[in-house]
Amino acid sequence: MKKLLALALVASMTLGLAACGSSDKGADTAAETETKTEDTADTADTTASDKTWVIAMDTVFRPFEYTDENGDFVGIDVDIIKAVAADQGFKIDIQSLGWDAAVTAVQAGQADALLAGASITDERKANGWIFSDSYYDSYQVFATKTGSGIETLEDLKGKTVAVKNATAGAQYAESLKDEYGFKVDTYEDSPTMYQAVVLGQADACVEDKPIMADSIKSGNLDLVIAESTASDVAPYGLAIMNEKNQEFLDMFNAGLKEIKDNGTYDEILDKYLGN
């Protein structure tokens, strides 16, 4: 009987020790899990704060974005986004894609925002474009070959007008073609559109005034601007196409206000447009 009692006592002590060991191990595992969770949270916060925002731009849209003689990508849009990023403390990756590809990249989520002299329009808003505050006010205007005799919209009757695909200039021309009786031909970029007029493939082209003026001057193009054909003033804005990027839009608006207040914005415009 004593032997049986002794064996029972040993078994009871063994179970007690095993139970204590299980409890300690469970506590250690829970602590490890909590630590890992905290580490994961810290990593997530760091990743969010260190995000690099991808900005899609056009390739040739002087003076807003273009490659200079040193091979550097420069322009009003480029300098503005760099100044805003520095002011707000976020990182950017500028992608020079061309207008159509830039729009597609933002729509597909391959880029976070479009900054390419995009006019703020109700039509674009209806199609999912979410715009920043205006960073520049421009307007559309027609240009013709020097000596063509085309000075007004009425002079375009029976003529061909070259436009750049999916731009405010193209929309402006489309809105007028039936009233003034001209045909519209579409091109992929500004230089090709200008050459169509210079070479006589089109009678006129239409684009934003500062781009048109800069291109004629820098390219020594045989074109002249017909001021009487100008549209109403339209603002430019940075655009996102995903509401999840609202944080970036808010930072851009805040930074834009700051660089306007501290004089950086005016310095950028003077650099490319003069007084």
N, C-alpha and C positions, 0 to 999 in steps of 0.2 A: 504494500500500500504506500509506504514512504517513497519507494522508488517511483511509483506512478505519480505521486504528488510532486516529486522533484522534477520529473520530466515535464509535467504540466507547467511548472513555474518557469523552467527554461524556455519552453515554447512561447509562454506569455511575454517574457522579456524580449525574445527575438522579434516577435510581432511588433512590440512597442518601439523597438529601435528602428525597425523597417519603416514604421509609420512616420517616425520623426524624420528619417532620411528623406522620404517622399515629400514631406511638407517643406523641408528646407530647399530641396531641389526645385519644387514648384515656385517657391518665392524667388529663387535666383532667376528662373526662366522668365517670370513676370517682370522682374527688374530689367532683364536684358531686353525684353520686348518693348518696355517703356522707353528705354534708352534709344533703341533703334527707331522707334516712332518719332522721338524728338529729333534725332539726326535727320530723318526723312523730311520732317517739317522744315528744319533749317535749310536743307538742300533745296526744297521747293521754293522757300522765300528767296534764297540767293539766286535761283534760276530766274524767277520772275523779275527781280530787280536788275539782273544782268542781261535781260533780253535785248537782242540786237534787232531793230526794226528795219525791215527791207523796204526801201523806197524805189518804186519803179518810175523811170523817166523816159522821155523821148531821147533820140540820139542827136537830131539836128533841129533845134528850135531856138536859134539865136534871137535875142541875147539871153534867153532864159536857160537854155542848156545846149552845150556844144563842146567839141574838142578843140582846144586852142593850138597854136603853132608848136607848143612844147609837148603836145600829146596829152595834156591834162584836161579832164572833164570839168568844165567851168560854166558859169552863167548865174543869172539872178536866182533861179530856183535852187541851184546847187549851193550858193552862198547863204541863202535864207535858211534852208534846212540845216546846214552846218551850224549857223549862228543860233538857231532855236535849240538844236541838240546840245550845244555847249551851255546855253542858258539853263536848260531844264535838266541837264545831266543824264541824257540817255544816249545809247549807241545806235548808229545807223549803218546800213549797207546800201549804197546807192547802186542801182542796176540800170545801165543805159540800154534800153531794149527797143526803142522805137514806139511810136504812139499805139498802134494796134496791139502789139505784143505786150506793152505795159498795161493797157486796159485789161487784156485777157489774163495776165499774171495776177492782177489784184482780184479779178472776179473768181479766179480759180484757187485763190488762197496761197499762191506761190510768192506773193508780195503782200505787204501789209497796207501800203498806201500808194496812191498815184499823185505825183507832183510834176506836172508837165504843161503848165499854162492852160489848165482845164477850166473852161467857163462854167460858172454856176448857173444851171438852167433848171426850170421846173421839169422838163422832160427827163433829164438825167436823174433828178431826185426821184421821179416816179419809177425809174428803172433800177432803183436800189443804190444810187450813189449818195453817200453821206458826206456833205462838204464841211470844211472848216470855215472860219471867218475869211473874208476876202483879204488876199494879200497883194492884189494889184487890180486896178480897173483899166480895162482896155475896150477896144471896139473893132469891128470887122470893116475892111475897106477893100475895094477893088484896085488892081493895078493893071496897066496895059503896056504894050510896047511903045516906046517913044515914037511920037509922030503918027500914031494910029488914028488920031482924031476922036477917040472914045473918051469922053469926059463926064458923061452922065449915065444913069441907069437906062435912060431912053435910047442911048446910043448902042446898047447891047442887043437890040432887036436883031434876030437872025444870026447872032454870033455864038461862039462856043466859049464857055467859062470853065477853067480848070480849078478843081478843088482838091483838098487833101481829105482823105477818107475819115469819116466819123468825127469831124471837127465842127466847131461853132461856125467857121467860115463856110463849110459845106452846107450846114443847116440854113445859114443866111441866104446862100445862093439858091437853094431849093425853095425857100419861101418866096423868092422873087421871080423865078424863071418863067412861070406862067403869066404873070402880070406884065413882064417886060420882054417876053418872047425869045429867050435865049436857051441854049442847050448846055447841059452840065456834063463834064467828063471828070472822072475820079482818078486821083493818083495816090500812091502810098506815102510819099514824103514831100516836104516843101521844095527841096532842090529840083526834083523831077517836075514838080508842078510849075516852077518858075521857068525852067528850060522849055517846057511845052509852049509857053507864051513867046519866049525869046526866039524859038525856032519856027514859030508860025503854026504850031499844031493846035493852038488855042488862041483866042483873041484877048482874053483877060484871065486873071486869077484873083482869088480872094483869100485874105488871111488877116490875123490880128495886126493892127497898125505898127506896134513896135517891132514885131518880127519882120514884117514887110519892109519897113524903112531900113532896119539893120542889114537885112539880106541884100537889098539893092545897093547899099553903100559898101559893105564889106566884099560883096561879090562883083562889084562894078557891073551890075546887070543893066541891060538896056531896057529898063522899065520905069514907068512913072506912076505915082499914086494919084488916083482920081478921088479927091477928098469929098466931093459931092455925093459919092456912093456910100458913105460911111453909115454904119448901123448905130443903134443906140449903144450907150456904154454898158459893158457887161463885166462883172467881177470875176477874177480868177480865184480858185480855191483848191487846197489839197483835198483829196477824196479818199475815203475808205469805202469798202463795200461789204463789210462784215461788222455787225454791231459789237462783236467781241473786242474790236480794236478802238472802241470809244475812248479808252484810257489814253491811247496815243493821240487821238484827235484833241482831247482836252489839253494834253501837254503841249501840242503844237499851238493851239489857240493862246495858251498862257505865255508861251515863249515868244510868239509873234507880237503880242501886246508889249512884252518887255523890250524887245529889240526896236520896236517903233518908239517907245518912250525914251530909250537911252540913246537914240540917234544912229544905231547900227543899221537899221533898215534904210534910212536915207543915204547913208554912205554906200550901201550896196547898189541902190538905184543910180546914184551919181557915177559909180564906177563903170556901169555898163551903158547908161543912157545919157549921162551928162546932166547938166542943170536944166 
